[in-house]
């Protein structure tokens, strides 16, 4: 993902449709993972409070 972000920022390089779909899918997965981690942290905190 980092490589694709750098490639996008680099210059006028055009990504193919499949590369763009892959990049967006990776971004979506990163978002979902972040949300999962936040949910786990919240649940762990609630469990400790019980």
N, CA, C, O and CB atoms as a CASP TS submission, in Angstrom:
PFRMAT TS
TARGET T0000
AUTHOR 0000-0000-0000
METHOD Language model
MODEL 1
PARENT N/A
ATOM      1  N   UNK     1       0.838  -1.193   0.000  1.00  0.00           N
ATOM      2  CA  UNK     1       0.000   0.000   0.000  1.00  0.00           C
ATOM      3  C   UNK     1       0.876   1.248   0.000  1.00  0.00           C
ATOM      4  O   UNK     1       0.611   2.202  -0.731  1.00  0.00           O
ATOM      5  CB  UNK     1      -0.949   0.003   1.218  1.00  0.00           C
ATOM      6  N   UNK     2       1.910   1.233   0.817  1.00  0.00           N
ATOM      7  CA  UNK     2       2.808   2.391   0.877  1.00  0.00           C
ATOM      8  C   UNK     2       3.444   2.652  -0.489  1.00  0.00           C
ATOM      9  O   UNK     2       3.569   3.800  -0.915  1.00  0.00           O
ATOM     10  CB  UNK     2       3.906   2.171   1.943  1.00  0.00           C
ATOM     11  N   UNK     3       3.838   1.590  -1.161  1.00  0.00           N
ATOM     12  CA  UNK     3       4.437   1.732  -2.487  1.00  0.00           C
ATOM     13  C   UNK     3       3.458   2.395  -3.441  1.00  0.00           C
ATOM     14  O   UNK     3       3.842   3.264  -4.223  1.00  0.00           O
ATOM     15  CB  UNK     3       4.872   0.364  -3.038  1.00  0.00           C
ATOM     16  N   UNK     4       2.189   1.987  -3.379  1.00  0.00           N
ATOM     17  CA  UNK     4       1.185   2.567  -4.275  1.00  0.00           C
ATOM     18  C   UNK     4       0.933   4.031  -3.933  1.00  0.00           C
ATOM     19  O   UNK     4       0.742   4.850  -4.832  1.00  0.00           O
ATOM     20  CB  UNK     4      -0.129   1.773  -4.197  1.00  0.00           C
ATOM     21  N   UNK     5       0.932   4.370  -2.637  1.00  0.00           N
ATOM     22  CA  UNK     5       0.752   5.766  -2.255  1.00  0.00           C
ATOM     23  C   UNK     5       1.896   6.615  -2.786  1.00  0.00           C
ATOM     24  O   UNK     5       1.673   7.710  -3.302  1.00  0.00           O
ATOM     25  CB  UNK     5       0.651   5.902  -0.731  1.00  0.00           C
ATOM     26  N   UNK     6       3.121   6.115  -2.662  1.00  0.00           N
ATOM     27  CA  UNK     6       4.279   6.853  -3.172  1.00  0.00           C
ATOM     28  C   UNK     6       4.205   6.990  -4.687  1.00  0.00           C
ATOM     29  O   UNK     6       4.555   8.032  -5.242  1.00  0.00           O
ATOM     30  CB  UNK     6       5.586   6.154  -2.767  1.00  0.00           C
ATOM     31  N   UNK     7       3.757   5.954  -5.338  1.00  0.00           N
ATOM     32  CA  UNK     7       3.641   5.993  -6.793  1.00  0.00           C
ATOM     33  C   UNK     7       2.598   7.026  -7.223  1.00  0.00           C
ATOM     34  O   UNK     7       2.797   7.742  -8.204  1.00  0.00           O
ATOM     35  CB  UNK     7       3.273   4.603  -7.341  1.00  0.00           C
ATOM     36  N   UNK     8       1.500   7.098  -6.496  1.00  0.00           N
ATOM     37  CA  UNK     8       0.469   8.080  -6.817  1.00  0.00           C
ATOM     38  C   UNK     8       0.984   9.503  -6.642  1.00  0.00           C
ATOM     39  O   UNK     8       0.661  10.385  -7.437  1.00  0.00           O
ATOM     40  CB  UNK     8      -0.761   7.859  -5.945  1.00  0.00           C
ATOM     41  N   UNK     9       1.780   9.727  -5.604  1.00  0.00           N
ATOM     42  CA  UNK     9       2.289  11.064  -5.317  1.00  0.00           C
ATOM     43  C   UNK     9       3.453  11.446  -6.227  1.00  0.00           C
ATOM     44  O   UNK     9       3.744  12.629  -6.403  1.00  0.00           O
ATOM     45  CB  UNK     9       2.720  11.152  -3.869  1.00  0.00           C
ATOM     46  N   UNK    10       4.112  10.454  -6.798  1.00  0.00           N
ATOM     47  CA  UNK    10       5.364  10.674  -7.514  1.00  0.00           C
ATOM     48  C   UNK    10       5.231  11.689  -8.648  1.00  0.00           C
ATOM     49  O   UNK    10       5.994  12.653  -8.713  1.00  0.00           O
ATOM     50  CB  UNK    10       5.870   9.368  -8.063  1.00  0.00           C
ATOM     51  N   UNK    11       4.277  11.476  -9.531  1.00  0.00           N
ATOM     52  CA  UNK    11       4.151  12.387 -10.670  1.00  0.00           C
ATOM     53  C   UNK    11       2.866  12.111 -11.426  1.00  0.00           C
ATOM     54  O   UNK    11       1.815  11.877 -10.830  1.00  0.00           O
ATOM     55  CB  UNK    11       5.359  12.256 -11.611  1.00  0.00           C
ATOM     56  N   UNK    12       2.966  12.142 -12.743  1.00  0.00           N
ATOM     57  CA  UNK    12       1.791  11.965 -13.591  1.00  0.00           C
ATOM     58  C   UNK    12       1.540  10.509 -13.948  1.00  0.00           C
ATOM     59  O   UNK    12       0.860  10.215 -14.931  1.00  0.00           O
ATOM     60  CB  UNK    12       1.941  12.774 -14.851  1.00  0.00           C
ATOM     61  N   UNK    13       2.080   9.608 -13.163  1.00  0.00           N
ATOM     62  CA  UNK    13       1.921   8.188 -13.476  1.00  0.00           C
ATOM     63  C   UNK    13       0.444   7.818 -13.399  1.00  0.00           C
ATOM     64  O   UNK    13      -0.226   8.075 -12.399  1.00  0.00           O
ATOM     65  CB  UNK    13       2.761   7.306 -12.509  1.00  0.00           C
ATOM     66  N   UNK    14      -0.044   7.212 -14.470  1.00  0.00           N
ATOM     67  CA  UNK    14      -1.429   6.765 -14.504  1.00  0.00           C
ATOM     68  C   UNK    14      -1.509   5.325 -14.021  1.00  0.00           C
ATOM     69  O   UNK    14      -0.782   4.456 -14.502  1.00  0.00           O
ATOM     70  CB  UNK    14      -2.018   6.899 -15.927  1.00  0.00           C
ATOM     71  N   UNK    15      -2.390   5.081 -13.075  1.00  0.00           N
ATOM     72  CA  UNK    15      -2.606   3.715 -12.620  1.00  0.00           C
ATOM     73  C   UNK    15      -3.635   3.049 -13.528  1.00  0.00           C
ATOM     74  O   UNK    15      -4.568   3.692 -14.008  1.00  0.00           O
ATOM     75  CB  UNK    15      -3.073   3.686 -11.137  1.00  0.00           C
ATOM     76  N   UNK    16      -3.452   1.782 -13.749  1.00  0.00           N
ATOM     77  CA  UNK    16      -4.467   1.041 -14.496  1.00  0.00           C
ATOM     78  C   UNK    16      -5.699   0.886 -13.609  1.00  0.00           C
ATOM     79  O   UNK    16      -5.638   1.097 -12.398  1.00  0.00           O
ATOM     80  CB  UNK    16      -3.927  -0.356 -14.958  1.00  0.00           C
ATOM     81  N   UNK    17      -6.806   0.520 -14.223  1.00  0.00           N
ATOM     82  CA  UNK    17      -8.036   0.325 -13.453  1.00  0.00           C
ATOM     83  C   UNK    17      -7.851  -0.721 -12.365  1.00  0.00           C
ATOM     84  O   UNK    17      -8.319  -0.542 -11.241  1.00  0.00           O
ATOM     85  CB  UNK    17      -9.180  -0.082 -14.374  1.00  0.00           C
ATOM     86  N   UNK    18      -7.176  -1.804 -12.695  1.00  0.00           N
ATOM     87  CA  UNK    18      -6.994  -2.869 -11.704  1.00  0.00           C
ATOM     88  C   UNK    18      -6.106  -2.397 -10.555  1.00  0.00           C
ATOM     89  O   UNK    18      -6.350  -2.744  -9.399  1.00  0.00           O
ATOM     90  CB  UNK    18      -6.387  -4.119 -12.364  1.00  0.00           C
ATOM     91  N   UNK    19      -5.076  -1.607 -10.866  1.00  0.00           N
ATOM     92  CA  UNK    19      -4.215  -1.070  -9.807  1.00  0.00           C
ATOM     93  C   UNK    19      -4.999  -0.117  -8.913  1.00  0.00           C
ATOM     94  O   UNK    19      -4.849  -0.129  -7.691  1.00  0.00           O
ATOM     95  CB  UNK    19      -2.995  -0.348 -10.411  1.00  0.00           C
ATOM     96  N   UNK    20      -5.830   0.704  -9.532  1.00  0.00           N
ATOM     97  CA  UNK    20      -6.624   1.655  -8.761  1.00  0.00           C
ATOM     98  C   UNK    20      -7.626   0.930  -7.874  1.00  0.00           C
ATOM     99  O   UNK    20      -7.820   1.309  -6.719  1.00  0.00           O
ATOM    100  CB  UNK    20      -7.351   2.627  -9.693  1.00  0.00           C
ATOM    101  N   UNK    21      -8.263  -0.109  -8.404  1.00  0.00           N
ATOM    102  CA  UNK    21      -9.199  -0.901  -7.592  1.00  0.00           C
ATOM    103  C   UNK    21      -8.471  -1.562  -6.429  1.00  0.00           C
ATOM    104  O   UNK    21      -8.977  -1.587  -5.307  1.00  0.00           O
ATOM    105  CB  UNK    21      -9.900  -1.972  -8.457  1.00  0.00           C
ATOM    106  N   UNK    22      -7.289  -2.094  -6.698  1.00  0.00           N
ATOM    107  CA  UNK    22      -6.505  -2.736  -5.643  1.00  0.00           C
ATOM    108  C   UNK    22      -6.122  -1.716  -4.573  1.00  0.00           C
ATOM    109  O   UNK    22      -6.222  -1.995  -3.378  1.00  0.00           O
ATOM    110  CB  UNK    22      -5.240  -3.399  -6.232  1.00  0.00           C
ATOM    111  N   UNK    23      -5.684  -0.541  -5.003  1.00  0.00           N
ATOM    112  CA  UNK    23      -5.302   0.514  -4.065  1.00  0.00           C
ATOM    113  C   UNK    23      -6.484   0.899  -3.180  1.00  0.00           C
ATOM    114  O   UNK    23      -6.344   1.018  -1.962  1.00  0.00           O
ATOM    115  CB  UNK    23      -4.780   1.748  -4.822  1.00  0.00           C
ATOM    116  N   UNK    24      -7.649   1.094  -3.800  1.00  0.00           N
ATOM    117  CA  UNK    24      -8.834   1.466  -3.025  1.00  0.00           C
ATOM    118  C   UNK    24      -9.246   0.343  -2.082  1.00  0.00           C
ATOM    119  O   UNK    24      -9.663   0.599  -0.953  1.00  0.00           O
ATOM    120  CB  UNK    24      -9.995   1.820  -3.959  1.00  0.00           C
ATOM    121  N   UNK    25      -9.132  -0.893  -2.539  1.00  0.00           N
ATOM    122  CA  UNK    25      -9.464  -2.039  -1.675  1.00  0.00           C
ATOM    123  C   UNK    25      -8.522  -2.077  -0.467  1.00  0.00           C
ATOM    124  O   UNK    25      -8.951  -2.329   0.659  1.00  0.00           O
ATOM    125  CB  UNK    25      -9.375  -3.377  -2.474  1.00  0.00           C
ATOM    126  N   UNK    26      -7.247  -1.827  -0.715  1.00  0.00           N
ATOM    127  CA  UNK    26      -6.276  -1.799   0.386  1.00  0.00           C
ATOM    128  C   UNK    26      -6.600  -0.687   1.372  1.00  0.00           C
ATOM    129  O   UNK    26      -6.509  -0.882   2.584  1.00  0.00           O
ATOM    130  CB  UNK    26      -4.852  -1.619  -0.155  1.00  0.00           C
ATOM    131  N   UNK    27      -6.975   0.474   0.859  1.00  0.00           N
ATOM    132  CA  UNK    27      -7.353   1.577   1.742  1.00  0.00           C
ATOM    133  C   UNK    27      -8.568   1.196   2.589  1.00  0.00           C
ATOM    134  O   UNK    27      -8.612   1.473   3.788  1.00  0.00           O
ATOM    135  CB  UNK    27      -7.652   2.849   0.920  1.00  0.00           C
ATOM    136  N   UNK    28      -9.553   0.558   1.951  1.00  0.00           N
ATOM    137  CA  UNK    28     -10.747   0.130   2.680  1.00  0.00           C
ATOM    138  C   UNK    28     -10.393  -0.877   3.762  1.00  0.00           C
ATOM    139  O   UNK    28     -10.907  -0.806   4.878  1.00  0.00           O
ATOM    140  CB  UNK    28     -11.774  -0.473   1.719  1.00  0.00           C
ATOM    141  N   UNK    29      -9.517  -1.811   3.433  1.00  0.00           N
ATOM    142  CA  UNK    29      -9.108  -2.815   4.415  1.00  0.00           C
ATOM    143  C   UNK    29      -8.369  -2.171   5.584  1.00  0.00           C
ATOM    144  O   UNK    29      -8.559  -2.569   6.734  1.00  0.00           O
ATOM    145  CB  UNK    29      -8.221  -3.877   3.754  1.00  0.00           C
ATOM    146  N   UNK    30      -7.529  -1.181   5.296  1.00  0.00           N
ATOM    147  CA  UNK    30      -6.830  -0.477   6.375  1.00  0.00           C
ATOM    148  C   UNK    30      -7.829   0.212   7.301  1.00  0.00           C
ATOM    149  O   UNK    30      -7.659   0.198   8.520  1.00  0.00           O
ATOM    150  CB  UNK    30      -5.838   0.557   5.797  1.00  0.00           C
ATOM    151  N   UNK    31      -8.859   0.808   6.732  1.00  0.00           N
ATOM    152  CA  UNK    31      -9.888   1.476   7.527  1.00  0.00           C
ATOM    153  C   UNK    31     -10.622   0.473   8.404  1.00  0.00           C
ATOM    154  O   UNK    31     -10.851   0.720   9.588  1.00  0.00           O
ATOM    155  CB  UNK    31     -10.881   2.212   6.618  1.00  0.00           C
ATOM    156  N   UNK    32     -10.990  -0.666   7.814  1.00  0.00           N
ATOM    157  CA  UNK    32     -11.696  -1.700   8.572  1.00  0.00           C
ATOM    158  C   UNK    32     -10.820  -2.226   9.706  1.00  0.00           C
ATOM    159  O   UNK    32     -11.308  -2.443  10.815  1.00  0.00           O
ATOM    160  CB  UNK    32     -12.120  -2.856   7.645  1.00  0.00           C
ATOM    161  N   UNK    33      -9.539  -2.431   9.437  1.00  0.00           N
ATOM    162  CA  UNK    33      -8.627  -2.906  10.481  1.00  0.00           C
ATOM    163  C   UNK    33      -8.510  -1.893  11.616  1.00  0.00           C
ATOM    164  O   UNK    33      -8.483  -2.269  12.787  1.00  0.00           O
ATOM    165  CB  UNK    33      -7.241  -3.191   9.890  1.00  0.00           C
ATOM    166  N   UNK    34      -8.443  -0.617  11.270  1.00  0.00           N
ATOM    167  CA  UNK    34      -8.375   0.441  12.285  1.00  0.00           C
ATOM    168  C   UNK    34      -9.625   0.416  13.160  1.00  0.00           C
ATOM    169  O   UNK    34      -9.538   0.499  14.385  1.00  0.00           O
ATOM    170  CB  UNK    34      -8.214   1.830  11.619  1.00  0.00           C
ATOM    171  N   UNK    35     -10.795   0.300  12.515  1.00  0.00           N
ATOM    172  CA  UNK    35     -12.048   0.258  13.260  1.00  0.00           C
ATOM    173  C   UNK    35     -12.102  -0.973  14.158  1.00  0.00           C
ATOM    174  O   UNK    35     -12.574  -0.893  15.292  1.00  0.00           O
ATOM    175  CB  UNK    35     -13.244   0.268  12.299  1.00  0.00           C
ATOM    176  N   UNK    36     -11.623  -2.110  13.660  1.00  0.00           N
ATOM    177  CA  UNK    36     -11.591  -3.341  14.447  1.00  0.00           C
ATOM    178  C   UNK    36     -10.711  -3.158  15.678  1.00  0.00           C
ATOM    179  O   UNK    36     -11.099  -3.534  16.784  1.00  0.00           O
ATOM    180  CB  UNK    36     -11.083  -4.520  13.594  1.00  0.00           C
ATOM    181  N   UNK    37      -9.528  -2.582  15.485  1.00  0.00           N
ATOM    182  CA  UNK    37      -8.612  -2.355  16.603  1.00  0.00           C
ATOM    183  C   UNK    37      -9.235  -1.435  17.652  1.00  0.00           C
ATOM    184  O   UNK    37      -9.084  -1.661  18.853  1.00  0.00           O
ATOM    185  CB  UNK    37      -7.296  -1.757  16.097  1.00  0.00           C
ATOM    186  N   UNK    38      -9.936  -0.396  17.190  1.00  0.00           N
ATOM    187  CA  UNK    38     -10.589   0.520  18.122  1.00  0.00           C
ATOM    188  C   UNK    38     -11.702  -0.185  18.885  1.00  0.00           C
ATOM    189  O   UNK    38     -11.871   0.039  20.084  1.00  0.00           O
ATOM    190  CB  UNK    38     -11.149   1.736  17.374  1.00  0.00           C
ATOM    191  N   UNK    39     -12.460  -1.033  18.203  1.00  0.00           N
ATOM    192  CA  UNK    39     -13.532  -1.781  18.852  1.00  0.00           C
ATOM    193  C   UNK    39     -12.967  -2.736  19.896  1.00  0.00           C
ATOM    194  O   UNK    39     -13.502  -2.837  21.000  1.00  0.00           O
ATOM    195  CB  UNK    39     -14.352  -2.555  17.813  1.00  0.00           C
ATOM    196  N   UNK    40     -11.896  -3.433  19.556  1.00  0.00           N
ATOM    197  CA  UNK    40     -11.264  -4.351  20.502  1.00  0.00           C
ATOM    198  C   UNK    40     -10.785  -3.593  21.735  1.00  0.00           C
ATOM    199  O   UNK    40     -10.976  -4.057  22.859  1.00  0.00           O
ATOM    200  CB  UNK    40     -10.086  -5.091  19.838  1.00  0.00           C
ATOM    201  N   UNK    41     -10.167  -2.436  21.537  1.00  0.00           N
ATOM    202  CA  UNK    41      -9.689  -1.640  22.670  1.00  0.00           C
ATOM    203  C   UNK    41     -10.852  -1.206  23.556  1.00  0.00           C
ATOM    204  O   UNK    41     -10.744  -1.237  24.782  1.00  0.00           O
ATOM    205  CB  UNK    41      -8.914  -0.407  22.174  1.00  0.00           C
ATOM    206  N   UNK    42     -11.960  -0.805  22.943  1.00  0.00           N
ATOM    207  CA  UNK    42     -13.143  -0.401  23.706  1.00  0.00           C
ATOM    208  C   UNK    42     -13.699  -1.570  24.505  1.00  0.00           C
ATOM    209  O   UNK    42     -14.031  -1.425  25.681  1.00  0.00           O
ATOM    210  CB  UNK    42     -14.222   0.156  22.770  1.00  0.00           C
ATOM    211  N   UNK    43     -13.799  -2.728  23.862  1.00  0.00           N
ATOM    212  CA  UNK    43     -14.323  -3.911  24.547  1.00  0.00           C
ATOM    213  C   UNK    43     -13.409  -4.350  25.687  1.00  0.00           C
ATOM    214  O   UNK    43     -13.885  -4.751  26.749  1.00  0.00           O
ATOM    215  CB  UNK    43     -14.506  -5.059  23.556  1.00  0.00           C
ATOM    216  N   UNK    44     -12.100  -4.276  25.469  1.00  0.00           N
ATOM    217  CA  UNK    44     -11.154  -4.631  26.531  1.00  0.00           C
ATOM    218  C   UNK    44     -11.305  -3.697  27.727  1.00  0.00           C
ATOM    219  O   UNK    44     -11.257  -4.131  28.878  1.00  0.00           O
ATOM    220  CB  UNK    44      -9.709  -4.585  26.004  1.00  0.00           C
ATOM    221  N   UNK    45     -11.488  -2.406  27.438  1.00  0.00           N
ATOM    222  CA  UNK    45     -11.660  -1.434  28.520  1.00  0.00           C
ATOM    223  C   UNK    45     -12.950  -1.713  29.286  1.00  0.00           C
ATOM    224  O   UNK    45     -12.966  -1.660  30.515  1.00  0.00           O
ATOM    225  CB  UNK    45     -11.670   0.007  27.962  1.00  0.00           C
ATOM    226  N   UNK    46     -14.033  -2.011  28.565  1.00  0.00           N
ATOM    227  CA  UNK    46     -15.302  -2.320  29.225  1.00  0.00           C
ATOM    228  C   UNK    46     -15.173  -3.572  30.081  1.00  0.00           C
ATOM    229  O   UNK    46     -15.734  -3.641  31.175  1.00  0.00           O
ATOM    230  CB  UNK    46     -16.419  -2.501  28.189  1.00  0.00           C
ATOM    231  N   UNK    47     -14.443  -4.550  29.590  1.00  0.00           N
ATOM    232  CA  UNK    47     -14.254  -5.792  30.331  1.00  0.00           C
ATOM    233  C   UNK    47     -13.483  -5.546  31.626  1.00  0.00           C
ATOM    234  O   UNK    47     -13.805  -6.121  32.665  1.00  0.00           O
ATOM    235  CB  UNK    47     -13.519  -6.821  29.467  1.00  0.00           C
ATOM    236  N   UNK    48     -12.472  -4.694  31.558  1.00  0.00           N
ATOM    237  CA  UNK    48     -11.692  -4.371  32.754  1.00  0.00           C
ATOM    238  C   UNK    48     -12.532  -3.636  33.791  1.00  0.00           C
ATOM    239  O   UNK    48     -12.312  -3.785  34.993  1.00  0.00           O
ATOM    240  CB  UNK    48     -10.478  -3.527  32.381  1.00  0.00           C
ATOM    241  N   UNK    49     -13.492  -2.847  33.326  1.00  0.00           N
ATOM    242  CA  UNK    49     -14.323  -2.063  34.239  1.00  0.00           C
ATOM    243  C   UNK    49     -15.360  -2.921  34.952  1.00  0.00           C
ATOM    244  O   UNK    49     -15.903  -2.502  35.975  1.00  0.00           O
ATOM    245  CB  UNK    49     -15.017  -0.947  33.482  1.00  0.00           C
ATOM    246  N   UNK    50     -15.642  -4.095  34.441  1.00  0.00           N
ATOM    247  CA  UNK    50     -16.675  -4.955  35.045  1.00  0.00           C
ATOM    248  C   UNK    50     -16.175  -5.650  36.281  1.00  0.00           C
ATOM    249  O   UNK    50     -16.917  -6.407  36.907  1.00  0.00           O
ATOM    250  CB  UNK    50     -17.157  -5.988  34.051  1.00  0.00           C
TER
END
